[in-house]
Amino acid sequence: MRLSTFPALCCCALMTPARAGDQASRVLPATEGMLSTALGLAFILFLIFGAAWLAKRFGGLPTGGKGLVKILGGASLGTRERVVVVQVENTRLVLGVAPGRVEALHVLPADTEFERELEQVREQGG
């Protein structure tokens, strides 16, 4: 048998109808198992990438506010730069964060008139 006819023979063996006791009937269940395994793997990978997208889209887990430093908010300025507002006791710091560097941009007192008005609006449910 020449090597060039081997793929054609394999395809013909898979395409012929399976008969009881025929060798083709033993080949088809193996391909069904491989197909179901591949579909299961694709589904699991879809779930992993979907969960990663949701975590990135909605910001992941909320940060806790019980510690000494609270992260109040932030904004992305580029691919690797961010502005973050943190609160330490009664002081708010506006920080510029870049790879390998954190710099204080501005210092604000935490108890401002805006803060009091914001708390009143939150209490009223608006």
Sequence and secondary structure as in RCSB ss.txt:
>XXXX:A:sequence
MRLSTFPALCCCALMTPARAGDQASRVLPATEGMLSTALGLAFILFLIFGAAWLAKRFGGLPTGGKGLVKILGGA
SLGTRERVVVVQVENTRLVLGVAPGRVEALHVLPADTEFERELEQVREQGG
>XXXX:A:secstr
  GGGHHHHHHHHHHS   TT THHHHHHHHHHHHHHHHHHHHHHHHHHHHHHHHHHTTSS   SSSSEEEEEEE
E SSS EEEEEEETTEEEEEEEETTEEEEEEEEESS HHHHHHHHHHHHT 
